[in-house]
Amino acid sequence: MKKILAFLLAAMLLLSIVGCAAQTQSDAQPAAAEPAADTSQPTQDSVSAADGDTVTIGYYLPLSGANATYSPYYLNAINLAIKKINAEGGLNGKQIVTASYDTTSSTEEAAKVATKLVTVDKISICISSPMSSEVLASSKTLNDAGVFTMVMGISSALLDPESFEYGFRGSFNTDNTIPARLNMIDTLGAKSMAILFSRGDASITNATQFRDQSTELGYDCTAFETFDLGEMDYSAQCINIVSTNPDCVFLAVEGDYMGTCVKQLRQYGFEGTIISREELSIPQQEVAGDAMNGYAFPSLYVSWPSLEEAKPNVNEQMYSYLESYYNEYGELPASIWAYEVWDAMITLQQAAKLAGSNDPAALRDAMNQLTYTGIGGTIDYTGGRHESYSADAFNVFIYEDGKVVSFAK
């Protein structure tokens, strides 16, 4: 009897150890390039894909690494949109499930996970990374596999309808903000400008194109200063810019650098208007502090600090989205990434309704006929444009006394 009891106790102890080990493994964070946990909608484990009642959407984004700061807002917006779409019957009656991966802020990893989404997860629909460099690294794989893709990078180099037949931009094309920026310079009565840009793909392209177009119109570019990604001390660049005495400064940098660039330009004596291609996110406003006053930008969206401040300044669709986001997460999105990807997800829903199918070719053809009102205004893909918002869709804003107000046109 004692031997039997000893054996039973030993067996129970072994089972408890195995159970604890299993629990520890399941609680651990997934390694890079493994699907990210997603609890806002059914996973492929909880709803069988074999019964034909689901459609898998793949997405990839920098959840870790240098570009991960705003990814939580992006991910929240995707999950909230999926929750809404599934509650409304899904895509043509099929509930959305997801396959998602962390790019670790690496273009090499973005290329790898795109291959995995195609070969392992067998996706037919994808929401791309918001990082233009990661889209460039993955677009050929997705398009060659015939995956319908909502492209979320802002670089003008991302979309050629001939080489990216199944890609449609869900964010804005940064080149479409150039006319609004030139209009701002004209309104200011400025004759000269300096340009500060980072060595990211979209920033280099945008800074170069803006310089070329503005100089063609007769504006003087007094300085063309740049810095490497990861660099946070711009004192030499700012000193050079201020020494040329420009009427305004154009800033073409990734989001995480904006607040610091603005602050250092002010610290080294620039008092004029700083013009950028996009807003300061809420965290970057905090970095810039009072230095953000006089920062002007064209945009489709603004990151509002509160529902009360947003309500008198936004359309019905935008306020409904902000209210839903707040009710779900207890805060408002602090980056326009969350606004852009919401528009992209609703665009997908609209295209699926129009197509009457979730087949990539049907979705592609439907997009060429699609126009509707998004949270940023009129979205129009007609005429084979593959672009969401046109150049005349942008409003212009400026920070004054710590608040965003309309820039007089």
N, C-alpha and C positions, 0 to 999 in steps of 0.2 A: 504493500500500500504506500509506504513512504517513497519507494522508487517511482510509483505512478504519479504521486503528488508532485514530486520533484520534477518529473518529466513535463507535467502539465504547466507548472509554474515557469519552467524554462521556455516552453513553447509560447506562453502568453507574453513573456518578456520579449522574446524575439519578434513577435507580431507587433508589439507596441513600438519597438525600435524601428521596424520597417515602416510602420504608419507614420511615425514622426519624420523619418527621412523623406517619405513621399510628400508630406505636407510642406517640408522645407523646400523641396525642389519646386513644387507648384507655386510657392510664394515668391520664388526668386524672379528677378527681372529677366525678360527674354534677352538672349544675346542678339547682337546686331544681325540684321538680315533674317530674323525669325519673325513671323507674323505678330503684330502688336495686339495686345488684349483689347477687346472692344465689346462693351456690355450694353450698348444702346440699342442693338438689334440682334436677332438670332445669328449665331455662328453656324458654320456648316455642320458642326457636331450636333447642335440642338435642333436644326431643321434639316432634314435629309434633302440634299441636292438631287438625289436620284428620283424623287417623286415629281420633279418638274415644276415645283411651286416656288422656286427661288431663282434669282439671278445674282451672279457674283460680280461685284465691282472691286477692282483692285485700286489701291492708292499707295503712294510712297512719298515720304517727306523726311526732313532732318529732325528727328526726335531727340538726337544727341549731337554733340559737336558744336562748332562755332556758329552755326546758323539756326540753332534750335530755339532761340528765345521766344519767337512768336508762334511756334508750332502748336502749343496747346490750344490757342484760340482757333487755329485752322482746323485742328482735329475736333474740337468742340462743335464747330459749325458743320462739319461733315456729318457727325453723329446726330446733331439736331435735325439736319435736313433729311437724313435717312429715317429718323423716327417719324417725321411729318409725312414723308412720301409713303412709308409702309402703312401708316395709319389711314392714308387716303387710298389704299388698295395696291400700293407698290407700283412697279413699272409693268403696265399691261397685265395686271393681276398677279405678278410674281413679286414676292417679298425680297428685299435687298439683303444680301449677306456680303461680307467683305473679306478680302485678303489684303493685309497691309504690312508694310515693312519700313524699317528705319534705315535711311541712307547714311546715317552717321555724319552728315554734312560732307560727303565724299562723292565726287563724280564717278569714281571707279565703282563704288558701292551702288550708286544709282543704276549704272549699267547692269550690274549683277542682279539686282532685285527685279529689274524690268524683265530680264531673261527668265527669272524664277516665276514671276507672275504669269508669263506666257506659257512656259513649258511645264510647270508644276501645278499652278493654280488654274490654268486653262481659262483665264479671264477673257471676256470679249468687250468689256467696258473699263475704262481707267480714268482716274483723276490724278493728274501729274503732280509732281513736286512744285512748290511755288518758286523754287530756285532755278533761274534760267539755265545755269551751267549744268544742273542735273537733268533738265529736260533735254538739252542738247545731247547729253551722253546716253539717253535712253530712247529717244524718239524713233530712231530707225528700227530698233527691235520691235517696238509697239506697232509701228505702221506696217512693217513687213508681215507681221502676224495678223493684220487686219483688225486691230483693236481700236474701237472708237474711243478717242481720248479727248477729255477736256483739259486743255493746256493752260497751266496756271502761271507760267513765267511771263515777265513783262518785256523781255528783249524782242526787238523787231526781227532779229535773226532766226527766231524759233519756227516761224510758220511760212512755208512755201507750199501752197495747195498742191503743187505737182509732186513734191517729194514727201509731203505729210498729208496724204489724201484723207486720212481718218482723224486728223487733228483739228480741233476748233478751239480758239482761245476763249477761256472762261474769265480771265483777268483782263486788264487793259493793256494795250500796246503803248509802251512809253513814248514812242515817236509821235503818237497822237496828242501828246501833251505839249509838243513844241509850239504849235500856233498860239496856244493859250499863254505860254511863257513869253513868247515874242510880244504878244499883246500887252502883257504886264510891263515889259521893258518900255514899250511905247507909251503906256499910260503914265509911267513914272517920269517920262521925259529924259530917260537915261540915254547917254551917247556911248558909254563904255561899260564893259563888264569884265570880271575875272572869273575863271572856272576852276573849281576844286573837285576832283573826282577820285574814286578808288579804282583799283585794278580788277574789279569784277567785270564779267563779260558785258552785262547790260549797261553798267556805268561807263565803261570805255566807249561803247557804241553811242550811247546817248550824249555823252560829253562832246565827242568828236562831231557828231551830226549837228548838235546845237551850235557849236563854234562855227562850223562851216556855213550853216544857214544864216546865222546872225551876222557874220562878217559879209556875206553876200548882200545883205540888206543895208550894209553901211555902218554897222556897229563895230566898235573897236574892242578886240579881245586883248586886254592888257597883261593877262597872266593865264597860264594853262598848267596848273599844278596838280600833282597826283601823289598817291601813297599806296603802299602794299596792303592787301587785306591782312588783318591782324594787328596792324600798326595803330597806335592810339595817341601818339604825339605828333601833332601837325604844326608845331611852332615855326619851323623853317618855312613851310608852305604858306602859313598865315602871314608871316612877316613879309615874304615876297609879294603876296597879294596886296597887303595894305600899302606897301611902298609904291605900288603902281597907281594908287588913288583911283580905283574904279568907282563908277556910279552905283553899281550893284554887283553881287556875286551870285553865280549860278553853282548850285551844289548837286552833284550827281554821285551819290554814295549809297551803299546798302543801309538798311534800316538801323542796324546796331551802331553805326558810326555817326548818324545824323546829329544827335544831341551834343556829342563831344565836339564835332566840327563846328557847330553853331556857337557853342560856348567859347571855343578857342579863337574863332574869328573875332568875337566881341572882346575877348581878353586882350588881343593884340591890336585893338583900336579900330576895327571896322564898325561903323555906326549906320551904314546904309541898309537897304533892303536885301535880304538873302532870298533868292528864288530857288525853289527845288522842284523836282518832278513829282513829289508826293508829300503827304503830311508827315508830321512828327507823331509817332505812336505815343500812347499815354506814358509808357516808361521813358521814352526819349524826351518827352516834354519835361519830365522830372529831372532828367540829366541836364537839360539846357537851362532850366530855371527861367529867370527873367530875360535871359539872352534870346529866348525864342520870339520875343516881341519884334515885329518887323520881318518875320519869316513868312513868305508867301508861296502858295502852291496851287496848281490846278488839280482837281480830284473829282471822282464820282462819289466818294464816300468820305466821311469824317468820323474818327473815333471819339464819340461823345463821352464825357465823364459821368453823365447821369441821364436818366430818362426824362427828367424835368427839363434839362437843357436841350435835349434832342427834340422833344415833341413839337415845339413851334417852328422847327427848322428842317424837318424831314417829311417825305411823302408817306402815305398810308402804309405802303408795303415795307418801307424801311422801319417805321415805328413798330409795326407788327412783329418784324423780325427781332428788333432790339428787345421788345417786351418778352418774346418767347425765349430768347437767349438768357435774359436776366432771370426769368422764372425757372429756367432749367439749371443755371450755374451760379446764381446769386451775384453776378457781376456782369458788366457789359464787356464786349470784346475790345481789347486794347490795341488792336492792329487791324489794318485794312485787309490783311490776309483772310480774316474771318468773314469779311463782307464779300470779297471776291469769290471765295469758294462756295458761299451760300448761293450767290447768283449762278455759279456754274452748276450746282446740284439741281436747282430749280429749272435751269435751262435743259438739263438732261431729262428731267421729268416732262417738260413741255415737248421736247423732241420725240420722246417715246409715245406720248399721246398722239402727236401728229402722224408719226410713222405707223402706229398700230402694231408695232413690233419692237423687240429689243435686239434684233439683228444689226450688227455694225453697219452694213451697207444701207439698210433701211434708215437707220439713225442719221447716217451721213447725208442721205438724200433729203431727209426731212429738215435737217439743219439749214439747207440752202433755201428753204421756204419759210424759216422761222423768224418771227418778230413778235415781241411782247414787252410788257413793262416790268423791268426788274427793280431791285431796291436802289440802283443807281440811276435809273431812268429808262429810256427806250433802248432795248437790245434788238439789234437787227443783223441777222446773218444772211439776208437775201442777196442774190446776185453772186453767190460763190465767194463771199469775202473771207470767210473763216475767222472773222474778227467780231467781237461782241459790240463794243461801243465805238462810235466814230469820233473824229476830232472835235466836232461841234457839241458833243455831249458833256464836256467838262465844265464844271463851275470853278471859280477862282476864289481862294480864301487867303486870309492873312491873320496871324496872331497879333492881337492888341490887348494890352493889359491882362495877359494870361488867358484870353479867350479867343476862340476862332470866330471871325466875322467875315462877311463878304468883302472881297476886294473890288473896289470901284472900277468898272470897265470903261 
